[in-house]
Amino acid sequence: MLRYGKVVELTLSLRRAVAVREAIADIRLIESTGVDRAAVDGIRDRLIALAADQDLFPRSDFPVPKNNIGGQLYLLSQDTDGRFALYVQAVAGANSTPAHNHTTWAAIVGLEGQELNRLYNGHAEKGKPEMESEYIVEHGTGIAFLPEDVHSIHIEDGSLNFHCYGLDLNALSERQYWSEDSDQWKYFKNKFDIIDARI
């Protein structure tokens, strides 16, 4: 029985790896035409298709360590030069971020739970961001961003999502967030704790 369990686990991991590899190949092709709104929306749609088979991404494979308030990132794919980084973000409870940019294209697609995204009209050079709209990311939906777009994330009861970026998150040294305490834009200084979940 134990041996069978290991075979099933390996098969799931391999199926997931193949599906991720195919999706990233398609995303590379989409991005090769240029980074514009149509391209990032195409990347989002390809990730929605990847997320359609929820059995490939069970929550049990992406646990959140105890006392991890901000959630845990799992790396599913990344090129050797740091490009095309795909993560699963697992959040156990409530979590939120300040308004921030990415300095590269980004897409978020739902697997489980709900993630409220607030979208803002200001770029990091234009003073305090003003919220323009809200969008809930859940299974079957997603949202995409150009490098200068500004958003914040708000989760109330846990979630499991894809987060995909044009470059490794820890290489984005120019990312900024709006600090409500100091009423100004600041650069992110903390590095992300990322678990490598690639085969």
Secondary structure, DSSP 8 states (H G I E B T S, - for coil): -HHHHHHHHHHHHHHHHHHHHHHHHHHHHHHTT--SHHHHHHHHHHHHHHHT-GGGS-GGGS---TT-TT-EEEEEE--TTSEEEEEEEEE-S-EE--SB--SS-EEEEEEEE-EEEEEES--TTSSS--EEEEEEE-BT-EEEE-TT-EEEEEESS-EEEEEEEEE-GGG-TT-EEEETTTTEEEE------EEE---
